Amino acid sequence: METERFDLDAPIGVIADTHGTLRDEALAMLEGCGLILHLGDVGSRAQDEAILERLAELAPVYAVRGNVDTAAWAERLPWHHDLVVNGWRLHLVHDIADFDAAIACDAVLHGHSHKARNEWRDGRLLFNPGGAGRRRFSLPLTLGQLWADDSALRGAILHLPL
């Protein structure tokens, strides 16, 4: 499969670990994004596919499969996905433990842990938007945005106002 390429002037919305819950606050924070990336664990029920459909009303959506995405509809989601946005190579995977470090990319976008992460390591951005669905332990509910332009690839973790 050929890698999709996008030229965007808008931020990229990044969400993960919704686990069957898409909050109005998350939708509001993703408005205006030119692309939305869901990094897995959309949900395990048949009706949870509606989360991706609702996100697609805001912007084109690309999603990868997470460990709880076990419903029949989720079988069409890839375990990994690569995109190029404004020349920046993004690799999407649910669990960073499944990332092959030999893959050529500028950023690894991952979920699974529900712990937000926005750090550069060995010349590569490691970005986890945290969990935006059901609260896990005492972790905050978060999602992320990325800006990819000629000069830099930058990320921000956004806390849902709950």
Secondary structure, DSSP 8 states (H G I E B T S, - for coil): ---EEE--SS-EEEE---TT---HHHHHHHTT-SEEEE-S---SSGGGHHHHHHHHTTS-EEE---TT--SGGGGGS-SEEEEEETTEEEEEESSGGG--TTS--SEEE--SS---EEEEETTEEEEE----SS--TT---EEEEEEE-SS-EEEEEEE---
